[in-house]
Structures are given as structure tokens and as C-alpha cells.
Amino acid sequence: MQTENELLVFASSMTGAFEGAMQNLFSPGERIIVATNGAFGQRWVEMGQAFGLDVLEVASPWGSDLDCDRVAAAVNADPAITAAICVHCETSTGVVNNVQEFAAAAGADVLTMIDSASGLGACELRTDAWGLDVVIGGGQKALMIPPGLAFASISPRAWQRHCDAKLPRYYFDWDHALDALKSDIPRTPWTPAISLLVQLDAALRMLLAEGLEAAWHRHIVLGRVARAGIQGIGLDLLTQPRDENSPVTTARVPLGIDADYLVRQLYERYSVQIVAGSGHLTDKIIRIGHCGYVDALDVIATIAALELTLDELGVLPRPGAGVAAAVAALAMARGSAAVPPVPASSLA
Amino acid sequence: MQTENELLVFASSMTGAFEGAMQNLFSPGERIIVATNGAFGQRWVEMGQAFGLDVLEVASPWGSDLDCDRVAAAVNADPAITAAICVHCETSTGVVNNVQEFAAAAGADVLTMIDSASGLGACELRTDAWGLDVVIGGGQKALMIPPGLAFASISPRAWQRHCDAKLPRYYFDWDHALDALKSDIPRTPWTPAISLLVQLDAALRMLLAEGLEAAWHRHIVLGRVARAGIQGIGLDLLTQPRDENSPVTTARVPLGIDADYLVRQLYERYSVQIVAGSGHLTDKIIRIGHCGYVDALDVIATIAALELTLDELGVLPRPGAGVAAAVAALAMARGSAAVPPVPASSLA
């Protein structure tokens, strides 16, 4: 997370650790901003409301940028606003939000809290340099482990706020977690998800051996390969150019084809697993994840499966153009910087 | 769990699912009973207080039985009490509480909520026959999977209560969980701990092939072996006879020996992992877990490591007597009913 802040680990999905951050930071009725441009941002609105917070949603259309001007204006207009929340990588659309700009818009007096579930390890994230008070991440995306672990980094001033926060909590209580972490034998207060921690240890060693910036670059290249493939097929990208560094590529499905049907076909015919959209985009887009242990050949194979399926459905003008474009994009990327298909250390 | 009730699965430690049950069942200020005789019971007192409940603790000394008479008297004296909580297997001492008697003492109008983290799969548990409204279990004990999954069974009348419960919740919200479970493709509302679910599936197949009652019997035999070994060494059991069907055997350490030191020696010299006590018993007892995939030879090896270590410390009169007694106990148990060292299906 590129931070010197306290870092806590929880046995839960990332949604649990995010709930924990709300419980540990806020009091009932507290006024916060959630800037949204997709399904995950809206989840945090819903969660804040479930905990009795006074949530001001600054909504932007799905697939577009966050409205940082409106965030700044809202903060300036209302000194009662204590915190501002947004998603780093909004995987419902593939947009990677500019959290540095978001934090600047929120200003010096408002706590920033970032959902970096799928951003962490895949997209540039500089917690301390960008002044992000609380960042919540998950293990199952770019960190390459199975789901069930989540992380929270907490700045000193967030910890200050925590001391006055009145929402009830226990399982996710940061005091319990920090006490256990700082004890003679560092531990978690409740039973830890041991197998996942062991896997995380191995994954982090791989990432450190590769280098974090190299890992970010690897994800950028995979995105280029995926987008080139999608455009080679002749499909429209949902979010370009907001997805340059996104670990998920989203494309509109051709008219008359149901996204869910297409996804099922890829799985049944080729054992390739991609997903349809969510919310109002459910049947309109497909989403291809390419983070963590997904390598360039996986992406190219996915493009091939998509081409072959669309060809079988009779809606593809030039089968083969997608993979050709994908391979060409990879070759071009490798010209400037060699991109190992998987982290080098995993080959050892 | 021997129930027809709704069963929900959560990506968390068992403590998280227990917190979820409190959030889903109660409203701030609600009056509940927690009957305690060890560290885990006291955890639920602390948790209830953290959520603003009016908790009446009916405490018994650690290592003794729950005081069911006092539970019944408290319920009769105070109609404001809405729920009664206790631990099934109190692993801090090894006592297995009689939850059937507890539920009867709580009476027909009070909701019962049972922590069966280490009881589930190891000790007789008849959720429906005994009228247990909510039972919370974990995967990492007798169900043999790594930690990180927890379960809640919820009776119809507990669900009724849930509809009026006002404590804030989101991650553990039963409505979200049930909606997702009942959708066309059964799922969890948030990212599930996939690898653990796959492992659980395999473990449950093994348990079903063995038969649940056979598994309970297997745990009883392991307890006999462990207790025979401890007594053969000449150590005092903490809780006899309350541990007849316990998946954890607790023994007092000899005077002048520190429990933590003894535990460390076993691990460093023999790679055998047992634990010291908790709370006020921390340095007075050792605890040997024998549930799930732990088999009779593991228990005998543990007794051997304990004997050898105590011998090296110069406090053992007759090295070898412990394992002799343990093997004799196993032979006697096998005389009446063959006890496979591990579930039969795992040998396939």
C-alpha cells in the first residue's frame, strides 16, 4: 500500500473490512460523502445508510469519471462533512478512479477512505504520498490468493477519529486488532484465516521479487492486450480511455446477444470464465478480469474463446482479428519493456 | 447441525458470525442472558456489551458446569429477558456444556443461541430436537478445514425476531445472505471464501460417508485416549468428568513448570503443537485438541512428546506410563467398536 500507516488484517471479504472501517471511524448520524460511478461505490452508500450515517452521494454516470469538482464544492459548502469515500478501481465498469485527485478535492480537513479491493497491487496506489487516510484492500485480486482476507491501512489522524467513533463494533474492532498485532507474539484477536495468510506470504514474496512498479506495469500491458483484442474483434469498449491502467476490461456485447448467455457459452465451451455486467449494465456488457496470476496468454486465450463463440453465433465478421490484434499489442509492449507472462519468481 | 432451519455461511471467523447473529437478533438495550464457565462465554458477554445490550451474566467457575438452575430462575424472575446464550464446547477448559438442559432451563419464550464452534461435528448436537434457535459453528475444528468460514442455523422464530431487530448491520446481514442463497444460482452476497468452501465440500463428504454419530463416537474415543495418557503420566485433569465427550483435553501442569514454557518445548523439540490455558488459567494448564483430522496416533504421539519433555525437565517419575495407558485405552475402545484412526473415506 506504500504506507507507513498501521496495517491490519481481517478474516473476511473486503466488504467486511470496509464495514469495520465505517464502524471504527464514524458515529450515528455523521455526515459523509460517497462519490460513486458504479456498483461498488453504491454499495458503500447503502452500507453507510445501514449504519445510520447521513450519506451524501456524489453520483456520476457508470463508466465516467468521479465528479471531483462536486466533491470539493460539497465539502466547502458543508463543514459538517467529516469523510469522503470512493472506489479506486470500480470493477463494475473497469474505470480506475483518480484517487489522488479525489483526495485533493476532499481537502485537508476531511478524512479520505478508499476501496482498493481490485486496485491494490494492480494499479498505482501511493497511500502516503497521496494522503489517503484509510485504504481497504483484498487478497483475491492482484495479490493472487483465494478470497477471505482483507486489509486496512489507517493513518494517525484516522486513528484519532477512531477514538471518538461511537458505532458499535467487536469483530472488526481496530483496538482489538492492534492490541493483538502489537503483543509479544503478533497475532489476530480472533482465529486468523491461516491457510490464506500462508498463501499471502508466498504471493507477497513473489510481488516483492518482481517489484511493485513492475507489477503495475505488467497489469497495464495486460490491459492493452485485452483492449486491443476486444477492438480487433470489433466490439466497443465501455470506458476508454478511463481504463488505461485497469485490471478489468469491459466491452459492450453486440446488439441482440445477451451478455449472460455469452458468458455461459465461454464457460461451457472453453472453460473460460468472464462475467456479465452488474446493475443496469447486467445484460449489456462483459467484463474480463486480468489481474494477479492471469497472464498474457490467458488474456489471448480469452479473446480467442470470445471470437470463436461469436463466430459460432454468426455475428463475427473476421474471426482471428481479435487474437491477431492482442498478440500485436503484446509484441509492441514487449518492445519497450520485457513483460514476463507471470511474475518471474513464480517460475523459480 | 441436525436441523431443518435456514443455514447461512459467512466468510469470517466464528466470532464474526456470532457478532452477525447478535446484530441480526437484537436491538440496543435488549436484555439477554449469557451463561458462562470459561473464556468463550465471557467473549459473548463482552460482545453483547459492545453492542449496547443489557447483558446478565450467569457465571460459573471455569471448569465447572453451567448453572442452569440460575438461568431458569433469572428467566422466570424477569420477563424482559429475550434470549439466552451459552457455549457448547468451552475450549478454554474442555468442558462440554449440556446445551439441551440449558435450552430447557431458558424455557419456551426465550430465544436460545449456542456457540458450537468446536462442538459442531465433534460432540452430539441436535439443533431441532433440543430446540436450539440459533447455532453458530466454525469450519476449522471437527469439520477439518482451515479457518475462515463460519455458519449460522436460524429457526423460524429466530427469523421472526430478526425482522424487528434494530442493531445496524450489513456484511453479516441475514437478509442479504438469504436473498443471495435463494437466488437462481445460490451464492453469497459478498465474495465467498472459495477455497475454503471447496475444502468444506470435501470434508463434509468424508463426514457423511463416515456418519455423524460415528464421528461423534470417534471423538469420544480420542478423548478417552488423551485422558488415559494424561493420567498415565501422572498429571491431573482439569475438568473430569465433564469432558467425557470433549474434543479438547485439559491438564494441570506440574507445580513449578510454566505451561507456556512446556508448550514451547513440545513445539521446538517435537513439532507437536498444543496450547496453554487462557484467562486466569493461562500458566496453569495445557490444552490438547483432538478433533477433526487429528487421529489416535497423533494423540499418542502428543502424550509421548509430553512424557519425554517432562522427563528431560526431570519431573517425571515413570516415562512410558502415559503412552502405555493411552494405547491400552485405545485397545479397550476398539474392543467394543472399531474406531478408524481417520474417517474411512479419507483413506480411499
Boltz contact constraints between the chains, C-beta under 6 A:
constraints:
  - contact:
      token1: [A, 11]
      token2: [B, 12]
      max_distance: 6.0
  - contact:
      token1: [A, 11]
      token2: [B, 13]
      max_distance: 6.0
  - contact:
      token1: [A, 11]
      token2: [B, 148]
      max_distance: 6.0
  - contact:
      token1: [A, 12]
      token2: [B, 11]
      max_distance: 6.0
  - contact:
      token1: [A, 12]
      token2: [B, 12]
      max_distance: 6.0
  - contact:
      token1: [A, 13]
      token2: [B, 11]
      max_distance: 6.0
  - contact:
      token1: [A, 13]
      token2: [B, 190]
      max_distance: 6.0
  - contact:
      token1: [A, 13]
      token2: [B, 191]
      max_distance: 6.0
  - contact:
      token1: [A, 15]
      token2: [B, 171]
      max_distance: 6.0
  - contact:
      token1: [A, 15]
      token2: [B, 190]
      max_distance: 6.0
  - contact:
      token1: [A, 16]
      token2: [B, 171]
      max_distance: 6.0
  - contact:
      token1: [A, 19]
      token2: [B, 170]
      max_distance: 6.0
  - contact:
      token1: [A, 19]
      token2: [B, 171]
      max_distance: 6.0
  - contact:
      token1: [A, 47]
      token2: [B, 170]
      max_distance: 6.0
  - contact:
      token1: [A, 50]
      token2: [B, 168]
      max_distance: 6.0
  - contact:
      token1: [A, 50]
      token2: [B, 170]
      max_distance: 6.0
  - contact:
      token1: [A, 51]
      token2: [B, 168]
      max_distance: 6.0
  - contact:
      token1: [A, 52]
      token2: [B, 168]
      max_distance: 6.0
  - contact:
      token1: [A, 146]
      token2: [B, 194]
      max_distance: 6.0
  - contact:
      token1: [A, 146]
      token2: [B, 195]
      max_distance: 6.0
  - contact:
      token1: [A, 147]
      token2: [B, 191]
      max_distance: 6.0
  - contact:
      token1: [A, 147]
      token2: [B, 193]
      max_distance: 6.0
  - contact:
      token1: [A, 147]
      token2: [B, 194]
      max_distance: 6.0
  - contact:
      token1: [A, 148]
      token2: [B, 11]
      max_distance: 6.0
  - contact:
      token1: [A, 148]
      token2: [B, 148]
      max_distance: 6.0
  - contact:
      token1: [A, 148]
      token2: [B, 193]
      max_distance: 6.0
  - contact:
      token1: [A, 168]
      token2: [B, 50]
      max_distance: 6.0
  - contact:
      token1: [A, 168]
      token2: [B, 51]
      max_distance: 6.0
  - contact:
      token1: [A, 168]
      token2: [B, 52]
      max_distance: 6.0
  - contact:
      token1: [A, 170]
      token2: [B, 19]
      max_distance: 6.0
  - contact:
      token1: [A, 170]
      token2: [B, 47]
      max_distance: 6.0
  - contact:
      token1: [A, 170]
      token2: [B, 50]
      max_distance: 6.0
  - contact:
      token1: [A, 171]
      token2: [B, 15]
      max_distance: 6.0
  - contact:
      token1: [A, 171]
      token2: [B, 16]
      max_distance: 6.0
  - contact:
      token1: [A, 171]
      token2: [B, 19]
      max_distance: 6.0
  - contact:
      token1: [A, 190]
      token2: [B, 13]
      max_distance: 6.0
  - contact:
      token1: [A, 190]
      token2: [B, 15]
      max_distance: 6.0
  - contact:
      token1: [A, 191]
      token2: [B, 13]
      max_distance: 6.0
  - contact:
      token1: [A, 191]
      token2: [B, 147]
      max_distance: 6.0
  - contact:
      token1: [A, 193]
      token2: [B, 147]
      max_distance: 6.0
  - contact:
      token1: [A, 193]
      token2: [B, 148]
      max_distance: 6.0
  - contact:
      token1: [A, 194]
      token2: [B, 146]
      max_distance: 6.0
  - contact:
      token1: [A, 194]
      token2: [B, 147]
      max_distance: 6.0
  - contact:
      token1: [A, 195]
      token2: [B, 146]
      max_distance: 6.0
